[in-house]
Amino acid sequence: MKREAGFTLIEVLMSMALFALLISVVYGALGPAGEGFLQLKETRDRLEKSHWLGRQLRLDMSYVSATEDAEIKPIRISHDSRGDAVFDELWVLSRESNQASLTYIHYFLDEEKGKLIRESRMAWARTSVDALQWDMGEAESFDVELLTQSGQWVQRWEPGKNFKWPKAMKIKYRDASGERTWDFPLFIGQKPQ
């Protein structure tokens, strides 16, 4: 009697069981690695956004400018804190490289979305002109302080008729990955020592 080549049912079932066991071991070993990779990617993305925010703030603060128009103040901040979260707003008159004239830049936290927003609009644009908006990333707190000529850090800067330049600006930004602080000297309006 001649036997036909092939696998028996038991051999097929055994090979499927071994294959399933091998897959479960591999998945058990690689599953946490995949989750770790996703967490690492999220952390990297947050850090990249944070560095991008720092770069943009440096650019904006480097080109803070004054104007002859007394109605437009070069720097203004408002302070709003609730518990350990700060929801400050910052307005600066700055020179952007892609704009022909001065730009009024506004940083604020969008509380509904939990994001820091940067708006820019030409300084003398009509109010009907929409500001350009950039999402600067997720944020839990945005705190701005200015150093006065007398050496005091203040959290409100609503200049009156005679604008006085602060010596420096400190910005604290907090998101899920932690807090970052930037210090910016403001040399415009300073007398040489």
C-alpha positions as CSV (number, residue, x, y, z in Angstrom):
1,M,0.0,0.0,0.0
2,K,1.4,3.3,-1.0
3,R,1.2,6.3,1.4
4,E,0.4,9.7,0.0
5,A,2.7,12.6,0.8
6,G,1.2,15.3,3.1
7,F,0.6,16.3,6.7
8,T,-1.8,14.8,9.1
9,L,-4.4,16.8,10.9
10,I,-2.4,16.5,14.2
11,E,0.8,17.7,12.6
12,V,-1.0,20.8,11.2
13,L,-2.7,21.6,14.6
14,M,0.7,21.2,16.4
15,S,2.4,23.5,13.9
16,M,-0.4,26.1,14.3
17,A,-0.1,25.9,18.1
18,L,3.6,26.4,18.0
19,F,3.2,29.3,15.6
20,A,0.6,30.9,17.9
21,L,2.9,30.4,20.9
22,L,5.8,32.0,19.1
23,I,3.7,35.0,18.0
24,S,2.4,35.6,21.6
25,V,6.0,35.5,22.9
26,V,7.2,37.9,20.2
27,Y,4.3,40.3,20.7
28,G,4.7,40.2,24.5
29,A,8.4,41.2,24.0
30,L,7.8,43.8,21.3
31,G,4.5,45.2,22.5
32,P,6.0,47.3,25.4
33,A,8.9,48.3,23.0
34,G,6.3,49.7,20.6
35,E,4.5,51.6,23.4
36,G,7.8,52.9,24.6
37,F,8.6,54.1,21.0
38,L,5.2,55.9,20.9
39,Q,5.9,57.6,24.2
40,L,9.4,58.6,23.0
41,K,8.0,60.0,19.8
42,E,5.4,62.1,21.8
43,T,8.2,63.4,24.1
44,R,10.4,64.2,21.1
45,D,7.5,66.1,19.4
46,R,6.8,68.1,22.6
47,L,10.5,69.0,22.9
48,E,10.8,70.0,19.3
49,K,7.8,72.3,19.6
50,S,9.2,73.7,22.8
51,H,12.6,74.5,21.1
52,W,10.7,76.0,18.1
53,L,8.8,78.2,20.6
54,G,12.0,79.3,22.2
55,R,13.5,80.1,18.8
56,Q,10.4,82.1,17.8
57,L,10.4,84.0,21.1
58,R,14.1,84.9,20.7
59,L,13.4,86.2,17.2
60,D,10.4,88.3,18.3
61,M,12.3,89.7,21.3
62,S,15.5,90.4,19.3
63,Y,13.6,92.8,17.0
64,V,11.3,94.6,19.5
65,S,11.0,98.1,18.1
66,A,9.7,101.5,19.0
67,T,7.6,103.8,16.9
68,E,6.7,107.5,16.8
69,D,3.0,106.5,17.2
70,A,2.3,107.0,20.9
71,E,-0.8,104.9,20.6
72,I,1.2,101.7,19.9
73,K,3.2,100.6,22.9
74,P,6.2,98.4,22.1
75,I,5.6,96.0,25.0
76,R,2.5,95.3,27.0
77,I,1.7,92.3,29.3
78,S,-1.4,91.4,31.3
79,H,-1.4,89.0,34.2
80,D,-4.0,86.3,35.0
81,S,-3.2,83.5,37.4
82,R,-5.4,80.8,38.8
83,G,-3.8,78.4,41.3
84,D,-0.5,77.2,39.8
85,A,-1.5,78.0,36.2
86,V,-0.8,81.4,34.7
87,F,-2.6,82.8,31.7
88,D,-0.6,85.9,30.9
89,E,-0.9,87.7,27.6
90,L,2.1,89.4,25.8
91,W,2.0,92.0,23.1
92,V,5.2,93.2,21.4
93,L,5.9,95.5,18.5
94,S,8.5,93.7,16.4
95,R,10.1,93.6,13.0
96,E,9.4,90.3,11.2
97,S,11.7,89.4,8.3
98,N,8.9,88.7,5.9
99,Q,7.0,91.9,6.6
100,A,7.5,95.4,5.1
101,S,6.7,97.3,8.3
102,L,6.4,96.7,12.1
103,T,4.2,93.8,13.3
104,Y,2.2,93.7,16.5
105,I,2.6,90.2,17.9
106,H,0.3,88.7,20.6
107,Y,1.0,85.6,22.6
108,F,-1.8,84.1,24.7
109,L,-3.2,80.7,25.9
110,D,-6.3,79.4,24.3
111,E,-7.9,77.9,27.4
112,E,-10.4,75.7,25.5
113,K,-7.8,74.0,23.4
114,G,-5.0,74.2,25.9
115,K,-2.6,75.7,23.4
116,L,-0.3,78.6,23.2
117,I,-1.2,80.9,20.3
118,R,0.9,83.5,18.5
119,E,-0.9,86.1,16.4
120,S,0.7,88.7,14.3
121,R,-0.8,91.6,12.4
122,M,0.7,94.6,10.7
123,A,0.9,97.4,13.3
124,W,-1.2,99.8,11.3
125,A,-3.6,97.3,9.7
126,R,-7.3,97.9,9.9
127,T,-9.1,96.0,12.7
128,S,-11.0,94.1,10.0
129,V,-7.8,92.4,8.8
130,D,-7.5,89.0,10.4
131,A,-4.3,88.3,12.3
132,L,-2.1,85.4,11.2
133,Q,-2.3,82.7,13.9
134,W,0.2,79.9,14.8
135,D,-0.4,77.1,17.1
136,M,2.8,77.0,19.3
137,G,1.9,73.7,21.0
138,E,0.1,72.5,24.0
139,A,0.6,74.6,27.1
140,E,-0.6,74.5,30.7
141,S,0.8,77.9,31.8
142,F,2.3,81.0,30.2
143,D,3.9,83.5,32.6
144,V,5.6,86.7,31.5
145,E,7.5,89.1,33.8
146,L,9.4,92.3,33.0
147,L,12.4,93.7,34.8
148,T,12.0,97.4,35.6
149,Q,14.7,100.0,35.6
150,S,14.8,99.8,39.4
151,G,15.4,96.1,39.3
152,Q,11.9,94.8,40.2
153,W,10.2,91.9,38.3
154,V,6.6,92.9,37.5
155,Q,3.8,90.9,36.0
156,R,1.8,93.8,34.6
157,W,3.1,96.3,32.1
158,E,0.4,98.8,31.0
159,P,2.5,101.8,30.1
160,G,0.9,105.2,30.2
161,K,1.7,108.1,27.9
162,N,5.5,108.0,28.6
163,F,6.6,104.5,27.7
164,K,9.6,103.3,29.8
165,W,11.6,100.4,28.5
166,P,12.1,97.4,30.8
167,K,15.6,96.0,31.1
168,A,14.7,92.4,30.5
169,M,11.8,89.9,30.0
170,K,11.3,86.5,31.5
171,I,8.9,84.0,30.0
172,K,8.0,80.7,31.8
173,Y,6.1,78.1,29.7
174,R,4.8,74.8,31.1
175,D,3.4,71.8,29.3
176,A,3.1,68.1,30.0
177,S,6.8,67.6,29.8
178,G,7.8,70.2,32.3
179,E,8.6,73.9,32.6
180,R,11.0,76.0,30.5
181,T,12.2,79.5,31.2
182,W,13.7,82.0,28.8
183,D,15.3,85.3,29.7
184,F,15.6,88.1,27.1
185,P,17.6,91.3,27.6
186,L,15.9,94.3,26.1
187,F,18.5,96.7,24.9
188,I,16.3,99.1,23.1
189,G,15.8,102.3,25.0
190,Q,18.7,101.5,27.4
191,K,21.4,104.0,27.9
192,P,24.9,102.7,27.5
193,Q,26.7,102.2,30.9
